[in-house]
Every structure is written in structure tokens, then in C-alpha cells.
Amino acid sequence: MAYLFDTNVFIRLASRNDPLRQVSVDALRKLRSRNEVLCFTPQVMSEFWN
């Protein structure tokens, strides 16, 4: 199954002081350990960079 990243995931990963950062990291690691496909769109990247 493919999972679509939300902008908030990128923001949490980039913010080392975010209290929910570790939750995001753990979730991504779990998905990757299951060989799930992780996707994002150009819109998500644009929102993140802005």
C-alpha cells in the first residue's frame, strides 16, 4: 500500500524541538520496515518550503 506524506510530517521531521517529532520518525520507520511505499506531491513540497 502507498502512503501519502502530509506537509506536517516534513515540518515535524525538520523541527528537532517538536514534541511530536519522534512519533513521526517512529511511524515512518515502521512503514519502511514493512516495505510500504511513501509518497509526496509537489504541492506538499511547495507548502513545506514556503
C-alpha positions as CSV (number, residue, x, y, z in Angstrom):
1,M,0.0,0.0,0.0
2,A,1.2,3.5,-0.7
3,Y,1.1,6.3,1.9
4,L,0.9,10.0,1.0
5,F,3.0,12.3,3.2
6,D,1.3,15.4,4.6
7,T,3.2,18.6,4.9
8,N,3.1,18.3,8.6
9,V,5.2,15.2,8.5
10,F,8.0,17.1,6.8
11,I,7.7,20.0,9.2
12,R,7.9,17.7,12.2
13,L,10.9,15.9,10.8
14,A,12.7,19.3,10.2
15,S,11.8,20.7,13.7
16,R,14.2,19.0,16.1
17,N,12.3,20.6,19.1
18,D,8.8,19.5,18.0
19,P,7.4,17.3,20.8
20,L,5.7,15.0,18.2
21,R,8.8,14.6,16.1
22,Q,9.6,11.2,17.5
23,V,6.1,10.0,16.8
24,S,6.6,10.9,13.1
25,V,10.0,9.3,13.0
26,D,8.7,6.1,14.6
27,A,5.7,5.9,12.2
28,L,7.9,6.3,9.2
29,R,10.4,3.7,10.4
30,K,7.6,1.3,11.0
31,L,6.2,1.8,7.5
32,R,9.6,1.5,5.9
33,S,10.2,-1.8,7.9
34,R,7.1,-3.1,6.2
35,N,8.4,-2.0,2.8
36,E,5.5,0.3,2.3
37,V,5.7,3.0,-0.4
38,L,6.0,6.5,0.9
39,C,4.9,9.3,-1.5
40,F,4.6,13.1,-1.5
41,T,3.4,15.6,-4.1
42,P,4.9,18.7,-5.5
43,Q,2.2,20.7,-3.6
44,V,3.4,19.2,-0.3
45,M,7.0,20.1,-1.0
46,S,6.0,23.6,-2.0
47,E,4.0,24.1,1.2
48,F,6.9,22.8,3.2
49,W,9.5,25.1,1.6
50,N,7.2,28.1,2.0
